[in-house]
């Protein structure tokens, strides 16, 4: 191991204990890792994350999936979202691989509150506007859980995030907030890039966590505006994508829109096929299956809209009348 690298923390990532080794020159990364809980009583772990200096930016997952290396020269500048978000993506997705067997999943979705109900706008393989959906309802409640990285404990239905992870607001979302809601984003320390703007969550809303009441999947159509409750079969298929998409992007980086290695962002989301999702779930669940009956504990919906401003009225009128 590089002599400049030393173990500095054993941290708790959503319930997973991980040893973190950081190049001694990466001061900002040390500060960032220090924000995670490192007071766990059970500190024995074989899982490791390395932050290493190198001329080529890359992520390297070990063959046994028990270690992850995040490599680069200038990755310590965490005001650059391509560094910060790249690091967040990598460590959360690594944690998600190992948390699945304990029933904790990293949802590919953005979560907020409306009428005291927690709703996660998720990824069903073809849905879109996860952040936009969460912002639409949070503008009413002023309560937010997390953007893009939401941990969900299926045993007690608790969904939570980390409030120091910024909200990613792409240009099209920023324009909608300004034109439809007269919202001007607060100034922040993150650099504005081709990927858009990043805003500290607590500059926008109060952070909360709690019991998930619904998963919602947004689809756009010029003709329709409706909300449909998914059948158990449809809900299960959508849920599979929602819990495996983040891991798929760690295993297959070309599927990512915002890419750490190349420091690029693309407009169109990549489609992941169901066979890939099923293969990932089989591996991380070690052959076990998720009981579809669990999905009865919360509602699953498909929203078809032509305008983001339709999200709140649809939810209020049709969704919450059947939620407990």
C-alpha positions as CSV (number, residue, x, y, z in Angstrom):
1,X,0.0,0.0,0.0
2,X,1.1,3.5,-0.7
3,X,3.0,4.9,2.3
4,X,1.0,8.1,2.2
5,X,-2.2,6.1,2.8
6,X,-3.3,5.2,6.3
7,X,-6.5,3.9,7.9
8,X,-8.2,6.8,9.6
9,X,-11.8,5.8,10.1
10,X,-14.1,2.9,10.7
11,X,-17.4,4.4,9.7
12,X,-21.1,3.4,9.7
13,X,-22.8,3.7,6.3
14,X,-26.5,3.3,6.8
15,X,-25.7,0.4,9.2
16,X,-22.7,-1.1,7.3
17,X,-19.4,-0.9,9.1
18,X,-16.5,-0.1,6.7
19,X,-12.8,0.7,7.1
20,X,-11.7,3.8,5.2
21,X,-8.2,4.4,4.0
22,X,-7.3,7.9,2.7
23,X,-4.3,9.3,1.0
24,X,-2.8,11.6,3.7
25,X,-3.0,14.7,1.3
26,X,-6.8,14.4,0.9
27,X,-7.8,16.8,3.7
28,X,-11.3,17.6,2.4
29,X,-12.1,13.9,1.9
30,X,-11.0,13.3,5.5
31,X,-13.4,16.0,6.7
32,X,-16.2,14.6,4.5
33,X,-15.8,11.0,5.8
34,X,-15.7,12.4,9.4
35,X,-19.3,13.4,9.0
36,X,-20.4,9.8,9.0
37,X,-21.0,8.0,12.3
38,X,-17.8,6.4,13.5
39,X,-18.9,5.5,17.0
40,X,-20.2,2.0,16.3
41,X,-19.6,-0.6,19.0
42,X,-19.2,-3.4,16.4
43,X,-16.1,-2.2,14.6
44,X,-15.0,-5.5,13.0
45,X,-15.2,-5.5,9.3
46,X,-13.6,-7.0,6.2
47,X,-14.9,-4.2,4.0
48,X,-12.6,-1.4,2.9
49,X,-12.8,1.8,0.9
50,X,-9.5,3.4,-0.4
51,X,-9.0,7.0,-1.6
52,X,-5.9,6.9,-3.6
53,X,-3.8,9.4,-5.7
54,X,-3.4,8.5,-9.3
55,X,-3.1,10.2,-12.7
56,X,-6.2,8.4,-14.0
57,X,-9.5,9.0,-12.5
58,X,-11.3,5.7,-11.9
59,X,-13.3,3.5,-9.6
60,X,-12.1,0.0,-8.9
61,X,-14.3,-2.6,-7.3
62,X,-12.5,-5.8,-6.1
63,X,-13.4,-9.1,-7.6
64,X,-15.0,-10.2,-4.4
65,X,-16.7,-6.9,-4.0
66,X,-15.2,-6.4,-0.6
67,X,-13.1,-3.4,-1.4
68,X,-13.5,-0.2,-3.4
69,X,-10.8,2.1,-4.6
70,X,-11.6,5.7,-5.6
71,X,-8.6,7.0,-7.5
72,X,-7.6,10.4,-8.9
73,X,-5.3,13.4,-8.6
74,X,-7.6,16.3,-7.9
75,X,-10.5,14.5,-6.2
76,X,-10.0,16.3,-2.9
77,X,-11.7,19.5,-4.3
78,X,-15.2,18.7,-3.0
79,X,-16.6,22.0,-4.2
80,X,-16.5,20.3,-7.6
81,X,-19.6,18.2,-7.9
82,X,-17.9,15.7,-10.2
83,X,-15.7,14.9,-7.3
84,X,-18.3,15.1,-4.5
85,X,-21.1,13.3,-6.2
86,X,-18.7,10.8,-7.8
87,X,-17.5,9.9,-4.3
88,X,-21.0,9.8,-2.8
89,X,-22.2,7.5,-5.7
90,X,-19.3,5.2,-5.2
91,X,-19.4,4.7,-1.4
92,X,-23.2,4.5,-1.2
93,X,-23.4,2.0,-4.0
94,X,-20.7,-0.1,-2.4
95,X,-22.6,0.0,0.8
96,X,-25.8,-1.0,-1.0
97,X,-24.2,-4.2,-2.3
98,X,-23.6,-5.4,1.3
99,X,-26.7,-4.0,3.0
100,X,-29.2,-5.9,0.9
101,X,-28.9,-9.1,2.8
102,X,-30.0,-7.3,6.0
103,X,-33.0,-5.7,4.2
104,X,-31.6,-2.2,3.7
105,X,-31.7,-1.0,0.2
106,X,-30.4,2.1,-1.6
107,X,-33.3,3.4,-3.5
108,X,-32.7,5.2,-6.8
109,X,-35.1,8.0,-6.0
110,X,-35.7,11.3,-4.4
111,X,-38.0,11.6,-1.3
112,X,-40.0,14.3,0.4
113,X,-43.3,14.9,2.3
114,X,-46.8,15.9,1.3
115,X,-49.7,16.1,3.7
116,X,-47.6,14.3,6.3
117,X,-47.0,11.3,4.0
118,X,-43.5,10.4,2.8
119,X,-43.3,9.8,-0.9
120,X,-40.3,8.5,-2.8
121,X,-40.2,9.3,-6.6
122,X,-38.3,6.3,-7.9
123,X,-36.7,4.7,-10.9
124,X,-38.8,1.9,-12.5
125,X,-36.5,1.5,-15.5
126,X,-38.2,4.1,-17.6
127,X,-39.4,6.8,-15.2
128,X,-38.0,10.3,-14.9
129,X,-38.1,13.5,-12.9
130,X,-37.2,12.0,-9.5
131,X,-35.7,15.2,-8.1
132,X,-38.3,17.4,-9.7
133,X,-41.2,15.3,-8.3
134,X,-39.7,15.5,-4.8
135,X,-39.2,19.3,-5.1
136,X,-42.7,19.8,-6.2
137,X,-44.2,18.3,-3.1
138,X,-41.5,19.7,-0.7
139,X,-42.4,23.2,-1.9
140,X,-45.7,22.6,0.0
141,X,-44.5,20.8,3.1
142,X,-41.0,22.3,3.4
143,X,-39.9,18.8,4.5
144,X,-37.4,16.7,2.6
145,X,-35.7,13.3,3.1
146,X,-33.0,13.0,0.5
147,X,-32.3,13.5,-3.2
148,X,-31.1,10.6,-5.4
149,X,-29.7,8.5,-2.5
150,X,-32.4,7.2,-0.1
151,X,-31.8,4.3,2.2
152,X,-34.8,2.1,2.9
153,X,-35.1,-0.4,5.7
154,X,-37.7,-2.9,4.5
155,X,-38.2,-4.4,7.9
156,X,-39.6,-1.2,9.5
157,X,-40.3,0.8,6.3
158,X,-38.0,3.6,7.5
159,X,-36.5,5.8,4.7
160,X,-33.7,8.2,5.4
161,X,-30.7,10.0,3.9
162,X,-27.8,12.2,4.9
163,X,-28.7,15.9,5.0
164,X,-25.1,17.0,4.0
165,X,-25.6,15.4,0.6
166,X,-26.6,18.3,-1.7
167,X,-29.7,18.4,-3.9
168,X,-28.8,18.1,-7.6
169,X,-30.8,20.6,-9.7
170,X,-30.3,20.3,-13.4
171,X,-30.8,23.3,-15.7
172,X,-34.3,22.2,-16.8
173,X,-35.4,21.8,-13.2
174,X,-34.0,25.2,-12.3
175,X,-35.8,26.8,-15.2
176,X,-39.1,25.2,-14.1
177,X,-38.7,26.3,-10.5
178,X,-38.1,29.9,-11.7
179,X,-40.8,30.1,-14.3
180,X,-43.6,28.1,-12.5
181,X,-42.8,28.9,-8.8
182,X,-40.7,32.0,-8.9
183,X,-38.0,30.1,-6.9
184,X,-34.5,31.5,-7.0
185,X,-31.9,29.0,-5.8
186,X,-29.8,30.1,-2.8
187,X,-26.1,30.7,-3.3
188,X,-23.9,27.8,-2.3
189,X,-20.2,26.8,-2.3
190,X,-20.5,24.1,-5.0
191,X,-19.3,25.0,-8.5
192,X,-21.8,25.3,-11.2
193,X,-21.1,22.7,-13.9
194,X,-22.6,21.2,-17.1
195,X,-24.5,18.9,-14.7
196,X,-26.3,21.9,-13.2
197,X,-26.3,23.3,-9.7
198,X,-26.0,21.6,-6.3
199,X,-27.6,23.1,-3.2
200,X,-27.2,22.2,0.4
201,X,-30.5,20.4,1.4
202,X,-31.0,22.4,4.6
203,X,-30.8,25.7,2.7
204,X,-34.0,24.6,1.0
205,X,-36.0,22.5,3.4
206,X,-36.1,20.9,6.8
207,X,-34.7,17.4,6.8
208,X,-36.8,14.5,8.1
209,X,-37.0,10.7,8.0
210,X,-39.7,8.3,8.7
211,X,-42.0,5.6,7.4
212,X,-42.3,5.3,3.6
213,X,-46.0,5.7,2.5
214,X,-45.6,5.5,-1.2
215,X,-43.3,5.0,-4.2
216,X,-44.2,7.1,-7.2
217,X,-42.9,6.7,-10.8
218,X,-43.2,9.7,-13.1
219,X,-43.7,9.4,-16.8
220,X,-44.3,12.3,-19.2
221,X,-47.0,12.4,-21.9
222,X,-48.4,15.3,-23.9
223,X,-51.9,13.9,-23.8
224,X,-52.5,12.3,-20.4
225,X,-52.6,13.4,-16.8
226,X,-53.4,10.6,-14.5
227,X,-52.3,8.5,-11.5
228,X,-52.6,4.7,-11.4
229,X,-52.1,2.4,-8.5
230,X,-49.8,-0.4,-9.6
231,X,-50.8,-4.1,-9.3
232,X,-48.6,-6.2,-7.0
233,X,-46.8,-7.6,-10.0
234,X,-46.2,-4.2,-11.5
235,X,-45.1,-2.8,-8.2
236,X,-42.6,-5.6,-7.7
237,X,-41.1,-5.1,-11.1
238,X,-40.7,-1.4,-10.5
239,X,-39.3,-1.9,-7.0
240,X,-36.6,-4.2,-8.4
241,X,-35.3,-1.5,-10.6
242,X,-35.5,1.1,-7.8
243,X,-33.3,-0.9,-5.5
244,X,-30.8,-2.3,-8.0
245,X,-30.2,0.6,-10.4
246,X,-27.6,2.4,-8.3
247,X,-25.6,-0.9,-8.0
248,X,-25.9,-1.5,-11.7
249,X,-24.2,1.9,-12.3
250,X,-21.3,1.0,-10.0
251,X,-20.9,-2.4,-11.9
252,X,-21.5,-0.8,-15.3
253,X,-20.3,2.9,-15.2
254,X,-21.5,3.6,-18.8
255,X,-25.0,3.5,-17.4
256,X,-24.5,6.6,-15.3
257,X,-25.5,10.0,-16.4
258,X,-23.1,11.9,-14.2
259,X,-19.7,10.1,-14.5
260,X,-16.8,10.4,-12.1
261,X,-14.1,9.0,-14.4
262,X,-14.7,11.3,-17.4
263,X,-16.2,14.2,-15.4
264,X,-19.1,14.4,-17.9
265,X,-22.9,14.5,-17.6
266,X,-25.3,13.4,-20.3
267,X,-28.9,14.5,-20.8
268,X,-30.5,11.1,-21.6
269,X,-30.7,8.4,-18.9
270,X,-29.5,5.0,-20.0
271,X,-32.0,2.2,-20.0
272,X,-31.1,-0.9,-17.9
273,X,-32.7,-4.2,-19.0
274,X,-34.6,-6.4,-16.5
275,X,-32.2,-9.3,-17.0
276,X,-29.3,-7.2,-15.7
277,X,-31.4,-6.1,-12.7
278,X,-32.4,-9.7,-11.9
279,X,-28.8,-10.8,-12.1
280,X,-27.7,-8.1,-9.7
281,X,-30.5,-8.9,-7.2
282,X,-29.6,-12.6,-7.3
283,X,-26.0,-11.8,-6.4
284,X,-26.6,-9.2,-3.6
285,X,-29.4,-11.2,-2.1
286,X,-27.3,-14.3,-2.2
287,X,-30.0,-16.3,-3.9
288,X,-32.8,-15.1,-1.6
289,X,-35.8,-13.3,-3.0
290,X,-37.7,-10.3,-1.8
291,X,-41.1,-11.3,-0.6
292,X,-43.6,-9.5,-2.9
293,X,-46.0,-9.3,0.1
294,X,-43.8,-6.7,1.6
295,X,-44.9,-4.3,-1.1
296,X,-48.4,-4.3,0.4
297,X,-47.0,-2.2,3.2
298,X,-46.8,0.9,1.0
299,X,-48.5,2.1,-2.1
300,X,-46.9,2.1,-5.6
301,X,-48.1,4.5,-8.3
302,X,-47.4,5.5,-11.8
303,X,-48.0,9.2,-12.5
304,X,-48.4,10.2,-16.1
305,X,-48.2,14.0,-16.6
306,X,-47.6,16.7,-19.1
307,X,-46.6,19.4,-16.6
308,X,-44.7,19.0,-13.3
309,X,-47.3,21.2,-11.6
310,X,-49.8,18.4,-12.0
311,X,-47.9,16.2,-9.5
312,X,-49.3,17.7,-6.3
313,X,-53.0,17.9,-7.4
314,X,-52.9,14.3,-8.6
315,X,-51.4,13.1,-5.4
316,X,-53.8,15.1,-3.2
317,X,-56.9,14.2,-5.1
318,X,-56.4,10.5,-5.9
319,X,-53.5,9.1,-3.9
320,X,-53.9,10.2,-0.4
321,X,-57.5,9.2,-0.1
322,X,-56.5,5.6,-0.1
323,X,-53.3,5.9,2.0
324,X,-53.5,5.0,5.6
